[in-house]
């Protein structure tokens, strides 16, 4: 564990470092099924699309302000019945991996999504051999929800998608208030 990272909302100023971290994940890992790393303009647009809809997007920095990792939640699926369910994403700088940053980021994303009123969080993990991500999610209360074999082909091999799920707040224990929607994502009906 390194010094406790400083957590804050990610900003447009973080986009260059976010782009670098994500590019490494695209080129060298299986967390993303993208094959070509997007540029800064695309990463800024992706961030804005989430933030503008009220989803949390956070950064972890060290005391000097260096970005150690970032995390966000977004819509699990686009249809309105899924509006109570989010999907998490966590990316860590290569030199900060294995030092507790992912756990701190995911813990905060869970807390923020609960505060926004979401009821379920889904993780779609690229590669059944992505042990660190699977272990992180297990430690934070996610249960295995399924395996989709050979859903991606990257780095010359077929990759599975591991599905994990965690209840947020009351989870499925109670019905959501039909007059409200989580966060600012949907207009009240």
C-alpha positions, 0 to 999 in steps of 0.5 A, a space after each residue: 500500500 502506498 500513501 493514501 491516494 487523494 480522491 476527487 472528481 476527475 476534471 478535463 485537466 486529467 484527460 492527458 493522464 487518463 488517456 495514457 493510463 487507458 492506452 496502456 490498458 488497451 495495448 497491454 491488457 484485457 480490461 478493455 476490448 478496444 484494440 486501438 487506444 483513443 486519443 485525448 479528444 475521444 477520452 474527453 468526450 467519453 468523460 463529458 458524456 458520463 459526467 453530463 448525465 450525473 454519473 460519478 467519474 473520479 481520480 486518485 492522485 498522490 501528494 504531488 498530484 500525479 494520477 495513480 488511477 481513475 474510475 467511473 460508473 455508467 449505464 449498464 444498458 441503455 433501456 429505461 428498465 436498467 436505469 437502477 443498474 450501473 457498470 463500474 470501470 477502474 483503471 490504474 497506472 502501471 506503476 501504481 498497480 498492486 498498491 491498493 489504489 483500485 480498492 480505494 477507487 472502487 470503494 468510492 464509486 460504490 459509495 457514490 452510486 449508492 448515494 445517487 440511488 442506484 440499486 445494482 452494480 455490474 462488473 464486466 471483466 475482460 478475461 477470466 484470467 484477470 485475477 486482480 480485477 476479479 479478486 478486487 470485486 470479490 473483496 468488495 462484495 461482488 458475486 460471480 453472475 456469469 461467464 460469457 466464453 470467447 466473447 472477445 479476440 485480442 492479443 492473438 487469443 479468445 477472451 471470456 467476459 466475467 460478469 460480477 454483480 453487487 447490490 447497492 443500498 437496498 438492492 432488490 430488497 425493495 422496489 424503487 420509488 416510481 416517482 424518482 430516478 437515480 441521480 440526474 440521469 432521467 427526468 422524473 415521471 
